[in-house]
Amino acid sequence: MTVFRVASTVTDAFPGTLIALVTATGLRGREAWPGTAAAVEALERGLADGSWRPADETDPRIEAWHAAYRAFGTNPRRVRPSVDALGRRLAKKGSLPRINPAVDAYNLVSVRHALPAGAFDLDRVFGDVDIRHADGTESFTPLGEPDSVETPKPGEVVYVDAAGVLTRHWNHRDAHRTRVTEDSTRVAFLLETVQGARDGHLLKAAAEELRDLLAPHAADTAVHHLGAERPEAAV
C-alpha cells in the first residue's frame, strides 16, 4: 500500500484544498480504449464547431490556481498550472495530445472540468507520497528529460516520495520516473482543486467520470479524497 498524505501546512495555506485519488489496478494500457477515444474526439468536435471551449485564466477555476501559484512564489504565466497549459494548447492546436489511453483519459477529464490532473505509476513510487512545501534540498527529474535534475525552490508545493520529487509547482509538471506508460498496471490518478467549498462537487463528478473511463480496462478501480478533514489515504 502507498499512503498519500497532504501536509497541514499546505491545507493551512490553502484551506480549500481537495484532491481526488482515482486508483486503477490491473490496468491494460495496450488494448484499445474506444470509450476514451470517442470522448476525446467528441470534445475536439465541440471545440471545432464552437459549442465548447476550454477554460482560460479568466475562469474562476484557473484564476484560483494562478493565485495559489503566486502564493508559493511561482509566476503562473511563466510556469502554468497543468490544466491551464493543456487548455491553451488545445485551444491553439484544436486537438489533445495522444500519449497513451490512460494519459489521454485524464487529460480529457482535466480540460473538460478545468481541474489539474496527473498520474503516478505506483510500481515506480518509493514509500509514501507527501504533498508538502519543498525545503530546497529535493531533486526532480522532469518528464521527458531523464538526464536533467532540478531543485525545487523552498516553499514550492510538491508531491514527493522517498526517492525525490514527483511533481513541481504542485501540478505544473510530473517526474520522469513515475510517468504512466502503456505497460503501467497500478496507477494513481490525481484531480485537484484549491476551492473545495465551491468546486468540490465538480471534483467528485470528474473523479467518477475518470473512473468510468478506466473501469473497462482495469481489474479494480477506487476513488479516495484528501483534504484538511481527511489528510491521508492508503491506496
Beta strands, then each sheet from edge to edge (+ up, - down):
strand 1: 3-6
strand 2: 18-25
strand 3: 117-121
strand 4: 129-133
strand 5: 157-161
strand 6: 164-168
strand 7: 173-174
strand 8: 186-193
strand 9: 220-227
strand 10: 232-234
sheet 1: 7+ 6- 5+ 4- 1- 10+
sheet 2: 3+ 8- 2+ 9-
end
